[in-house]
Amino acid sequence: MSTLYLVATPIGNLGDLSPRAREVLASVDFIAAEDTRVAQKLLNACGLPKKPMLSYYEHNRRARGEEVLARLRAGESCALVTDAGTPAISDPGEDLVALCAESDVPVIPIPGCCAAVCALAVSGLPTGRWCFEGFLSVNKKARHEHLDMLKTESRTMIFYEAPHKLCATLRDLAEAFGGTRRVSLSRELTKLHEQTLRMTLDEAVTYFSQTPPRGEFVLIVQGAPVLDGTQDDPDRLAAAAVEVRRRMANGQTQKDAVKAVSAEAGVKKNTLYRFVLEAKEE
Ligand code: SAM
């Protein structure tokens, strides 16, 4: 039956391949895989039968997409898999789904691991409203434009990052959002050395300048404070005043420190200024 199945595969632990994913992989006419060797290894490790396979990845997706679509329209069924996790999420698949949708070919998700959702769930940060930002561009201009757009984003933000780029990314995030913003870093999820670290962006910059990052990371970054009636909350003001004094001790002028901290902490500039002055007089 002509159906495209988006089959989520494990992001480390093979036990996470669902029984339904096994059934689909065993029953489809062919598998479209980001890397056919990786997919074959998965089938072997899970004791699944050999299947006709073709590669479908970033650089052949146009031509291959048409080929897959033609086979689907001729009545075959296809399972799309990527190297790890859910196809179409920072992975090939998006265009193939769009092609199928245009041609009224059914697309069925076979849910399972997605590193972004796993990391968000364990982050300890608000999960009610969040946005997925994927990988930041390595192009400086595009990267800064992306981060500029996110400066006032109040939802929890999700980023993917490779270990060799982590330190630069943490520095850029701290510069864009302020070093006091909280971040949860999850690496090697579902694997032997799985770890989730929760700290501020400044602390993360320091930590990873001393501990070389290993494994693939998901970064969950606290959103910007919402400027509403809560901005004069005394605890938030007190914490902001501590940060102002810390910056002044490091040589920043009171005016600059109040301006920067009020934006980062979501407190009114004048209220923070008064608060710092009053604390000085006490
Ligand atoms: N489609 C995949 C998914 O649903 O998770 C994501 C593919 S994307 C090309 C790969 C990125 O996902 C990695 O660079 C890393 O940020 C994240 N990732 C994948 N596996 C991970 C794991 N076991 N632990 C932490 N992050 C992981």
py3Dmol code that shows the C-alpha trace and the ligand (Angstrom):
import py3Dmol

protein = """\
ATOM      1  CA  MET A   1       0.000   0.000   0.000  1.00  0.00           C
ATOM      2  CA  SER A   2       1.519   3.331  -0.976  1.00  0.00           C
ATOM      3  CA  THR A   3       2.487   4.870   2.336  1.00  0.00           C
ATOM      4  CA  LEU A   4       5.563   6.708   3.556  1.00  0.00           C
ATOM      5  CA  TYR A   5       6.377   5.764   7.165  1.00  0.00           C
ATOM      6  CA  LEU A   6       8.633   8.133   9.123  1.00  0.00           C
ATOM      7  CA  VAL A   7      10.304   5.672  11.464  1.00  0.00           C
ATOM      8  CA  ALA A   8      12.063   7.101  14.516  1.00  0.00           C
ATOM      9  CA  THR A   9      15.202   5.132  15.408  1.00  0.00           C
ATOM     10  CA  PRO A  10      17.196   5.053  18.682  1.00  0.00           C
ATOM     11  CA  ILE A  11      19.566   7.925  19.522  1.00  0.00           C
ATOM     12  CA  GLY A  12      21.863   5.526  21.378  1.00  0.00           C
ATOM     13  CA  ASN A  13      20.095   2.723  23.190  1.00  0.00           C
ATOM     14  CA  LEU A  14      18.773   0.077  20.777  1.00  0.00           C
ATOM     15  CA  GLY A  15      16.120  -0.867  23.311  1.00  0.00           C
ATOM     16  CA  ASP A  16      14.336   2.324  22.274  1.00  0.00           C
ATOM     17  CA  LEU A  17      13.346   0.926  18.865  1.00  0.00           C
ATOM     18  CA  SER A  18       9.623   0.368  19.360  1.00  0.00           C
ATOM     19  CA  PRO A  19       7.839  -2.900  18.503  1.00  0.00           C
ATOM     20  CA  ARG A  20       5.774  -0.961  15.972  1.00  0.00           C
ATOM     21  CA  ALA A  21       8.933   0.439  14.316  1.00  0.00           C
ATOM     22  CA  ARG A  22      10.229  -3.151  14.017  1.00  0.00           C
ATOM     23  CA  GLU A  23       6.971  -4.292  12.418  1.00  0.00           C
ATOM     24  CA  VAL A  24       7.040  -1.471   9.896  1.00  0.00           C
ATOM     25  CA  LEU A  25      10.735  -1.959   9.034  1.00  0.00           C
ATOM     26  CA  ALA A  26      10.055  -5.655   8.499  1.00  0.00           C
ATOM     27  CA  SER A  27       6.957  -5.166   6.369  1.00  0.00           C
ATOM     28  CA  VAL A  28       7.668  -2.230   4.013  1.00  0.00           C
ATOM     29  CA  ASP A  29       8.731  -2.789   0.395  1.00  0.00           C
ATOM     30  CA  PHE A  30      11.865  -0.687   0.767  1.00  0.00           C
ATOM     31  CA  ILE A  31      13.753   1.576   3.159  1.00  0.00           C
ATOM     32  CA  ALA A  32      15.036   5.055   2.324  1.00  0.00           C
ATOM     33  CA  ALA A  33      17.951   5.718   4.678  1.00  0.00           C
ATOM     34  CA  GLU A  34      20.156   8.726   5.389  1.00  0.00           C
ATOM     35  CA  ASP A  35      23.085   6.279   5.452  1.00  0.00           C
ATOM     36  CA  THR A  36      22.346   2.752   4.231  1.00  0.00           C
ATOM     37  CA  ARG A  37      25.287   1.283   6.220  1.00  0.00           C
ATOM     38  CA  VAL A  38      23.956   2.741   9.482  1.00  0.00           C
ATOM     39  CA  ALA A  39      20.446   1.467   8.681  1.00  0.00           C
ATOM     40  CA  GLN A  40      21.762  -1.996   7.805  1.00  0.00           C
ATOM     41  CA  LYS A  41      23.629  -2.129  11.134  1.00  0.00           C
ATOM     42  CA  LEU A  42      20.390  -1.291  12.943  1.00  0.00           C
ATOM     43  CA  LEU A  43      18.470  -4.028  11.105  1.00  0.00           C
ATOM     44  CA  ASN A  44      21.238  -6.552  11.894  1.00  0.00           C
ATOM     45  CA  ALA A  45      21.470  -5.525  15.559  1.00  0.00           C
ATOM     46  CA  CYS A  46      17.706  -5.851  15.956  1.00  0.00           C
ATOM     47  CA  GLY A  47      17.493  -9.164  14.089  1.00  0.00           C
ATOM     48  CA  LEU A  48      15.337  -7.678  11.325  1.00  0.00           C
ATOM     49  CA  PRO A  49      15.265  -9.094   7.783  1.00  0.00           C
ATOM     50  CA  LYS A  50      17.313  -7.558   4.947  1.00  0.00           C
ATOM     51  CA  LYS A  51      15.355  -5.059   2.843  1.00  0.00           C
ATOM     52  CA  PRO A  52      15.900  -3.269  -0.445  1.00  0.00           C
ATOM     53  CA  MET A  53      17.426   0.093   0.507  1.00  0.00           C
ATOM     54  CA  LEU A  54      18.268   3.353  -1.149  1.00  0.00           C
ATOM     55  CA  SER A  55      20.081   6.344   0.245  1.00  0.00           C
ATOM     56  CA  TYR A  56      18.167   9.564   0.833  1.00  0.00           C
ATOM     57  CA  TYR A  57      20.247  12.397   2.258  1.00  0.00           C
ATOM     58  CA  GLU A  58      20.731  16.134   2.121  1.00  0.00           C
ATOM     59  CA  HIS A  59      22.597  16.250  -1.208  1.00  0.00           C
ATOM     60  CA  ASN A  60      20.514  13.807  -3.263  1.00  0.00           C
ATOM     61  CA  ARG A  61      17.139  14.623  -1.763  1.00  0.00           C
ATOM     62  CA  ARG A  62      15.686  16.289  -4.888  1.00  0.00           C
ATOM     63  CA  ALA A  63      16.353  13.499  -7.373  1.00  0.00           C
ATOM     64  CA  ARG A  64      15.845  10.737  -4.819  1.00  0.00           C
ATOM     65  CA  GLY A  65      12.685  12.354  -3.505  1.00  0.00           C
ATOM     66  CA  GLU A  66      11.105  12.097  -6.974  1.00  0.00           C
ATOM     67  CA  GLU A  67      12.270   8.493  -7.258  1.00  0.00           C
ATOM     68  CA  VAL A  68      10.770   7.548  -3.887  1.00  0.00           C
ATOM     69  CA  LEU A  69       7.555   9.378  -4.731  1.00  0.00           C
ATOM     70  CA  ALA A  70       7.255   7.532  -8.076  1.00  0.00           C
ATOM     71  CA  ARG A  71       7.594   4.168  -6.300  1.00  0.00           C
ATOM     72  CA  LEU A  72       5.053   5.193  -3.662  1.00  0.00           C
ATOM     73  CA  ARG A  73       2.604   6.259  -6.360  1.00  0.00           C
ATOM     74  CA  ALA A  74       3.107   2.900  -8.042  1.00  0.00           C
ATOM     75  CA  GLY A  75       1.824   1.272  -4.856  1.00  0.00           C
ATOM     76  CA  GLU A  76       4.985   0.456  -2.865  1.00  0.00           C
ATOM     77  CA  SER A  77       5.444   1.323   0.813  1.00  0.00           C
ATOM     78  CA  CYS A  78       8.577   2.977   2.166  1.00  0.00           C
ATOM     79  CA  ALA A  79      10.111   3.494   5.621  1.00  0.00           C
ATOM     80  CA  LEU A  80      12.275   6.587   5.907  1.00  0.00           C
ATOM     81  CA  VAL A  81      14.985   6.363   8.583  1.00  0.00           C
ATOM     82  CA  THR A  82      17.862   8.633   9.507  1.00  0.00           C
ATOM     83  CA  ASP A  83      21.052   7.892  11.452  1.00  0.00           C
ATOM     84  CA  ALA A  84      19.358   8.534  14.789  1.00  0.00           C
ATOM     85  CA  GLY A  85      16.091   9.948  16.044  1.00  0.00           C
ATOM     86  CA  THR A  86      13.049  11.279  14.244  1.00  0.00           C
ATOM     87  CA  PRO A  87      13.305  11.873  10.483  1.00  0.00           C
ATOM     88  CA  ALA A  88      12.602  15.442   9.314  1.00  0.00           C
ATOM     89  CA  ILE A  89      13.798  16.998  12.595  1.00  0.00           C
ATOM     90  CA  SER A  90      17.196  18.553  11.700  1.00  0.00           C
ATOM     91  CA  ASP A  91      17.457  15.483   9.469  1.00  0.00           C
ATOM     92  CA  PRO A  92      16.395  14.634   5.899  1.00  0.00           C
ATOM     93  CA  GLY A  93      12.667  14.078   5.409  1.00  0.00           C
ATOM     94  CA  GLU A  94      10.990  17.467   5.374  1.00  0.00           C
ATOM     95  CA  ASP A  95      11.019  17.729   1.548  1.00  0.00           C
ATOM     96  CA  LEU A  96       9.916  14.154   1.023  1.00  0.00           C
ATOM     97  CA  VAL A  97       6.953  14.678   3.347  1.00  0.00           C
ATOM     98  CA  ALA A  98       6.045  17.859   1.443  1.00  0.00           C
ATOM     99  CA  LEU A  99       6.256  15.985  -1.893  1.00  0.00           C
ATOM    100  CA  CYS A 100       4.015  13.220  -0.569  1.00  0.00           C
ATOM    101  CA  ALA A 101       1.568  15.731   0.877  1.00  0.00           C
ATOM    102  CA  GLU A 102       1.313  17.493  -2.509  1.00  0.00           C
ATOM    103  CA  SER A 103       0.618  14.156  -4.198  1.00  0.00           C
ATOM    104  CA  ASP A 104      -1.841  12.923  -1.575  1.00  0.00           C
ATOM    105  CA  VAL A 105       0.404  10.004  -0.614  1.00  0.00           C
ATOM    106  CA  PRO A 106      -0.282   9.076   3.035  1.00  0.00           C
ATOM    107  CA  VAL A 107       2.547   9.816   5.500  1.00  0.00           C
ATOM    108  CA  ILE A 108       2.446   7.998   8.826  1.00  0.00           C
ATOM    109  CA  PRO A 109       4.738   8.762  11.778  1.00  0.00           C
ATOM    110  CA  ILE A 110       6.126   5.856  13.786  1.00  0.00           C
ATOM    111  CA  PRO A 111       7.092   7.817  16.911  1.00  0.00           C
ATOM    112  CA  GLY A 112      10.143   7.268  19.064  1.00  0.00           C
ATOM    113  CA  CYS A 113      13.242   9.149  20.139  1.00  0.00           C
ATOM    114  CA  CYS A 114      13.823  12.787  19.400  1.00  0.00           C
ATOM    115  CA  ALA A 115      16.871  14.220  21.162  1.00  0.00           C
ATOM    116  CA  ALA A 116      15.255  17.671  21.398  1.00  0.00           C
ATOM    117  CA  VAL A 117      12.180  16.463  23.271  1.00  0.00           C
ATOM    118  CA  CYS A 118      14.171  14.126  25.568  1.00  0.00           C
ATOM    119  CA  ALA A 119      16.513  16.985  26.558  1.00  0.00           C
ATOM    120  CA  LEU A 120      13.658  19.446  27.043  1.00  0.00           C
ATOM    121  CA  ALA A 121      11.810  17.012  29.291  1.00  0.00           C
ATOM    122  CA  VAL A 122      14.789  16.600  31.660  1.00  0.00           C
ATOM    123  CA  SER A 123      15.924  20.246  31.543  1.00  0.00           C
ATOM    124  CA  GLY A 124      13.993  21.495  34.569  1.00  0.00           C
ATOM    125  CA  LEU A 125      13.134  24.612  32.515  1.00  0.00           C
ATOM    126  CA  PRO A 126       9.564  25.590  31.560  1.00  0.00           C
ATOM    127  CA  THR A 127       8.165  23.104  29.031  1.00  0.00           C
ATOM    128  CA  GLY A 128       4.786  24.764  28.434  1.00  0.00           C
ATOM    129  CA  ARG A 129       5.983  26.925  25.561  1.00  0.00           C
ATOM    130  CA  TRP A 130       9.164  26.180  23.641  1.00  0.00           C
ATOM    131  CA  CYS A 131      10.740  26.654  20.239  1.00  0.00           C
ATOM    132  CA  PHE A 132      13.131  24.455  18.302  1.00  0.00           C
ATOM    133  CA  GLU A 133      16.076  26.335  16.777  1.00  0.00           C
ATOM    134  CA  GLY A 134      18.175  23.400  15.528  1.00  0.00           C
ATOM    135  CA  PHE A 135      21.846  24.061  14.702  1.00  0.00           C
ATOM    136  CA  LEU A 136      23.111  27.649  14.622  1.00  0.00           C
ATOM    137  CA  SER A 137      24.695  28.508  11.298  1.00  0.00           C
ATOM    138  CA  VAL A 138      28.502  28.517  11.077  1.00  0.00           C
ATOM    139  CA  ASN A 139      28.191  31.609   8.893  1.00  0.00           C
ATOM    140  CA  LYS A 140      28.900  34.517  11.259  1.00  0.00           C
ATOM    141  CA  LYS A 141      26.324  36.896   9.821  1.00  0.00           C
ATOM    142  CA  ALA A 142      23.503  34.340   9.674  1.00  0.00           C
ATOM    143  CA  ARG A 143      24.371  33.174  13.188  1.00  0.00           C
ATOM    144  CA  HIS A 144      24.228  36.673  14.655  1.00  0.00           C
ATOM    145  CA  GLU A 145      20.999  37.494  12.828  1.00  0.00           C
ATOM    146  CA  HIS A 146      19.460  34.303  14.216  1.00  0.00           C
ATOM    147  CA  LEU A 147      20.584  35.125  17.774  1.00  0.00           C
ATOM    148  CA  ASP A 148      19.454  38.756  17.453  1.00  0.00           C
ATOM    149  CA  MET A 149      15.975  37.551  16.529  1.00  0.00           C
ATOM    150  CA  LEU A 150      15.910  35.388  19.659  1.00  0.00           C
ATOM    151  CA  LYS A 151      16.970  38.085  22.140  1.00  0.00           C
ATOM    152  CA  THR A 152      13.408  38.726  23.258  1.00  0.00           C
ATOM    153  CA  GLU A 153      12.158  35.152  22.765  1.00  0.00           C
ATOM    154  CA  SER A 154      10.368  34.259  25.978  1.00  0.00           C
ATOM    155  CA  ARG A 155       9.794  30.578  25.182  1.00  0.00           C
ATOM    156  CA  THR A 156      12.339  27.961  26.229  1.00  0.00           C
ATOM    157  CA  MET A 157      14.726  27.486  23.284  1.00  0.00           C
ATOM    158  CA  ILE A 158      16.199  24.230  21.977  1.00  0.00           C
ATOM    159  CA  PHE A 159      19.506  24.076  20.080  1.00  0.00           C
ATOM    160  CA  TYR A 160      21.502  21.141  18.707  1.00  0.00           C
ATOM    161  CA  GLU A 161      25.288  21.294  18.798  1.00  0.00           C
ATOM    162  CA  ALA A 162      28.335  19.203  17.946  1.00  0.00           C
ATOM    163  CA  PRO A 163      31.107  18.933  20.585  1.00  0.00           C
ATOM    164  CA  HIS A 164      33.803  20.811  18.634  1.00  0.00           C
ATOM    165  CA  LYS A 165      31.508  23.836  18.210  1.00  0.00           C
ATOM    166  CA  LEU A 166      30.029  23.846  21.715  1.00  0.00           C
ATOM    167  CA  CYS A 167      32.383  26.362  23.378  1.00  0.00           C
ATOM    168  CA  ALA A 168      31.960  28.988  20.644  1.00  0.00           C
ATOM    169  CA  THR A 169      28.195  28.493  20.708  1.00  0.00           C
ATOM    170  CA  LEU A 170      28.015  28.904  24.483  1.00  0.00           C
ATOM    171  CA  ARG A 171      30.037  32.134  24.244  1.00  0.00           C
ATOM    172  CA  ASP A 172      27.710  33.465  21.528  1.00  0.00           C
ATOM    173  CA  LEU A 173      24.602  32.494  23.520  1.00  0.00           C
ATOM    174  CA  ALA A 174      25.987  34.208  26.647  1.00  0.00           C
ATOM    175  CA  GLU A 175      26.767  37.333  24.660  1.00  0.00           C
ATOM    176  CA  ALA A 176      23.323  37.425  23.030  1.00  0.00           C
ATOM    177  CA  PHE A 177      21.165  36.493  26.035  1.00  0.00           C
ATOM    178  CA  GLY A 178      23.355  37.528  28.995  1.00  0.00           C
ATOM    179  CA  GLY A 179      25.508  35.200  31.074  1.00  0.00           C
ATOM    180  CA  THR A 180      22.963  34.821  33.872  1.00  0.00           C
ATOM    181  CA  ARG A 181      20.438  33.034  31.616  1.00  0.00           C
ATOM    182  CA  ARG A 182      19.995  29.391  32.598  1.00  0.00           C
ATOM    183  CA  VAL A 183      20.904  26.510  30.310  1.00  0.00           C
ATOM    184  CA  SER A 184      20.506  22.748  30.538  1.00  0.00           C
ATOM    185  CA  LEU A 185      23.040  20.749  28.519  1.00  0.00           C
ATOM    186  CA  SER A 186      22.240  17.125  27.717  1.00  0.00           C
ATOM    187  CA  ARG A 187      24.817  14.891  26.062  1.00  0.00           C
ATOM    188  CA  GLU A 188      25.013  11.222  25.121  1.00  0.00           C
ATOM    189  CA  LEU A 189      21.318  10.766  25.901  1.00  0.00           C
ATOM    190  CA  THR A 190      20.307   7.105  26.325  1.00  0.00           C
ATOM    191  CA  LYS A 191      24.002   6.088  26.135  1.00  0.00           C
ATOM    192  CA  LEU A 192      26.483   4.889  28.771  1.00  0.00           C
ATOM    193  CA  HIS A 193      27.901   8.337  29.516  1.00  0.00           C
ATOM    194  CA  GLU A 194      24.598  10.198  29.449  1.00  0.00           C
ATOM    195  CA  GLN A 195      24.775  13.494  31.349  1.00  0.00           C
ATOM    196  CA  THR A 196      22.577  16.532  31.909  1.00  0.00           C
ATOM    197  CA  LEU A 197      24.163  19.666  33.410  1.00  0.00           C
ATOM    198  CA  ARG A 198      22.078  22.612  34.587  1.00  0.00           C
ATOM    199  CA  MET A 199      23.796  25.976  35.114  1.00  0.00           C
ATOM    200  CA  THR A 200      23.995  29.552  33.830  1.00  0.00           C
ATOM    201  CA  LEU A 201      25.470  30.344  30.408  1.00  0.00           C
ATOM    202  CA  ASP A 202      28.496  32.002  32.060  1.00  0.00           C
ATOM    203  CA  GLU A 203      29.062  28.935  34.216  1.00  0.00           C
ATOM    204  CA  ALA A 204      28.752  26.697  31.142  1.00  0.00           C
ATOM    205  CA  VAL A 205      31.368  28.794  29.279  1.00  0.00           C
ATOM    206  CA  THR A 206      33.775  28.395  32.220  1.00  0.00           C
ATOM    207  CA  TYR A 207      32.986  24.698  32.745  1.00  0.00           C
ATOM    208  CA  PHE A 208      33.600  23.722  29.125  1.00  0.00           C
ATOM    209  CA  SER A 209      36.759  25.803  28.832  1.00  0.00           C
ATOM    210  CA  GLN A 210      38.146  23.450  31.514  1.00  0.00           C
ATOM    211  CA  THR A 211      36.387  20.197  30.505  1.00  0.00           C
ATOM    212  CA  PRO A 212      36.595  19.410  26.781  1.00  0.00           C
ATOM    213  CA  PRO A 213      33.071  18.639  25.479  1.00  0.00           C
ATOM    214  CA  ARG A 214      32.474  15.041  24.364  1.00  0.00           C
ATOM    215  CA  GLY A 215      29.452  13.647  22.499  1.00  0.00           C
ATOM    216  CA  GLU A 216      26.538  15.320  20.774  1.00  0.00           C
ATOM    217  CA  PHE A 217      24.720  17.999  22.771  1.00  0.00           C
ATOM    218  CA  VAL A 218      21.260  19.433  23.087  1.00  0.00           C
ATOM    219  CA  LEU A 219      21.119  22.871  24.726  1.00  0.00           C
ATOM    220  CA  ILE A 220      17.915  23.990  26.396  1.00  0.00           C
ATOM    221  CA  VAL A 221      18.051  27.722  27.064  1.00  0.00           C
ATOM    222  CA  GLN A 222      15.722  29.621  29.386  1.00  0.00           C
ATOM    223  CA  GLY A 223      13.558  32.166  27.558  1.00  0.00           C
ATOM    224  CA  ALA A 224      13.789  35.944  28.091  1.00  0.00           C
ATOM    225  CA  PRO A 225      11.796  37.244  31.039  1.00  0.00           C
ATOM    226  CA  VAL A 226       8.353  38.494  30.102  1.00  0.00           C
ATOM    227  CA  LEU A 227       8.048  42.182  30.936  1.00  0.00           C
ATOM    228  CA  ASP A 228       4.746  42.204  32.761  1.00  0.00           C
ATOM    229  CA  GLY A 229       3.570  43.104  36.267  1.00  0.00           C
ATOM    230  CA  THR A 230       6.014  40.635  37.825  1.00  0.00           C
ATOM    231  CA  GLN A 231       9.093  42.603  36.847  1.00  0.00           C
ATOM    232  CA  ASP A 232       9.270  44.420  40.179  1.00  0.00           C
ATOM    233  CA  ASP A 233       9.295  41.165  42.106  1.00  0.00           C
ATOM    234  CA  PRO A 234      11.592  41.880  45.125  1.00  0.00           C
ATOM    235  CA  ASP A 235      13.592  38.640  44.778  1.00  0.00           C
ATOM    236  CA  ARG A 236      14.266  39.329  41.132  1.00  0.00           C
ATOM    237  CA  LEU A 237      15.237  42.928  41.930  1.00  0.00           C
ATOM    238  CA  ALA A 238      17.578  41.831  44.722  1.00  0.00           C
ATOM    239  CA  ALA A 239      19.282  39.283  42.431  1.00  0.00           C
ATOM    240  CA  ALA A 240      19.581  41.920  39.704  1.00  0.00           C
ATOM    241  CA  ALA A 241      21.117  44.383  42.182  1.00  0.00           C
ATOM    242  CA  VAL A 242      23.729  41.800  43.172  1.00  0.00           C
ATOM    243  CA  GLU A 243      24.605  41.395  39.494  1.00  0.00           C
ATOM    244  CA  VAL A 244      24.860  45.194  39.055  1.00  0.00           C
ATOM    245  CA  ARG A 245      27.272  45.434  41.984  1.00  0.00           C
ATOM    246  CA  ARG A 246      29.319  42.520  40.630  1.00  0.00           C
ATOM    247  CA  ARG A 247      29.659  44.272  37.289  1.00  0.00           C
ATOM    248  CA  MET A 248      30.564  47.593  38.964  1.00  0.00           C
ATOM    249  CA  ALA A 249      33.245  45.820  40.981  1.00  0.00           C
ATOM    250  CA  ASN A 250      34.628  44.598  37.632  1.00  0.00           C
ATOM    251  CA  GLY A 251      34.859  48.179  36.371  1.00  0.00           C
ATOM    252  CA  GLN A 252      31.541  48.716  34.558  1.00  0.00           C
ATOM    253  CA  THR A 253      29.827  52.064  35.212  1.00  0.00           C
ATOM    254  CA  GLN A 254      26.634  51.981  37.259  1.00  0.00           C
ATOM    255  CA  LYS A 255      24.660  53.293  34.285  1.00  0.00           C
ATOM    256  CA  ASP A 256      25.905  50.596  31.902  1.00  0.00           C
ATOM    257  CA  ALA A 257      25.506  47.845  34.489  1.00  0.00           C
ATOM    258  CA  VAL A 258      21.911  48.841  35.312  1.00  0.00           C
ATOM    259  CA  LYS A 259      21.042  49.068  31.623  1.00  0.00           C
ATOM    260  CA  ALA A 260      22.456  45.629  30.773  1.00  0.00           C
ATOM    261  CA  VAL A 261      21.141  43.831  33.851  1.00  0.00           C
ATOM    262  CA  SER A 262      17.638  45.323  33.636  1.00  0.00           C
ATOM    263  CA  ALA A 263      17.309  43.975  30.080  1.00  0.00           C
ATOM    264  CA  GLU A 264      18.639  40.539  31.038  1.00  0.00           C
ATOM    265  CA  ALA A 265      16.652  40.173  34.246  1.00  0.00           C
ATOM    266  CA  GLY A 266      13.446  41.732  32.957  1.00  0.00           C
ATOM    267  CA  VAL A 267      13.241  44.424  35.626  1.00  0.00           C
ATOM    268  CA  LYS A 268      12.503  48.087  34.926  1.00  0.00           C
ATOM    269  CA  LYS A 269      15.676  50.163  34.544  1.00  0.00           C
ATOM    270  CA  ASN A 270      14.529  52.980  36.835  1.00  0.00           C
ATOM    271  CA  THR A 271      13.258  50.607  39.506  1.00  0.00           C
ATOM    272  CA  LEU A 272      16.566  48.728  39.501  1.00  0.00           C
ATOM    273  CA  TYR A 273      18.524  51.991  39.608  1.00  0.00           C
ATOM    274  CA  ARG A 274      16.537  53.170  42.656  1.00  0.00           C
ATOM    275  CA  PHE A 275      16.905  49.770  44.306  1.00  0.00           C
ATOM    276  CA  VAL A 276      20.692  49.816  43.887  1.00  0.00           C
ATOM    277  CA  LEU A 277      20.878  53.398  45.250  1.00  0.00           C
ATOM    278  CA  GLU A 278      18.689  52.598  48.260  1.00  0.00           C
ATOM    279  CA  ALA A 279      20.745  49.508  49.051  1.00  0.00           C
ATOM    280  CA  LYS A 280      23.884  51.690  48.968  1.00  0.00           C
ATOM    281  CA  GLU A 281      22.403  54.190  51.431  1.00  0.00           C
ATOM    282  CA  GLU A 282      21.339  51.512  53.953  1.00  0.00           C
TER     283      GLU A 282
END
"""
ligand_1 = """\
27
SAM
N 16.459 13.840 14.057
C 17.284 13.715 15.226
C 16.392 13.675 16.473
O 15.197 13.498 16.344
O 16.909 13.770 17.573
C 18.333 14.809 15.312
C 19.348 14.739 14.224
S 20.539 16.014 14.259
C 21.354 15.749 12.727
C 21.737 15.405 15.363
C 21.797 16.212 16.659
O 20.834 15.703 17.572
C 23.131 16.092 17.383
O 24.084 17.008 16.894
C 22.724 16.432 18.804
O 22.569 17.816 18.951
C 21.351 15.762 18.884
N 21.494 14.383 19.381
C 21.323 13.243 18.694
N 21.512 12.187 19.512
C 21.818 12.661 20.719
C 22.111 12.079 21.992
N 22.154 10.754 22.142
N 22.353 12.889 23.037
C 22.317 14.226 22.887
N 22.048 14.833 21.728
C 21.800 14.068 20.656
"""
view = py3Dmol.view(width=600, height=400)
view.addModel(protein, "pdb")
view.setStyle({"model": 0}, {"cartoon": {"style": "trace"}})
view.addModel(ligand_1, "xyz")
view.setStyle({"model": 1}, {"stick": {}})
view.zoomTo()
view.show()
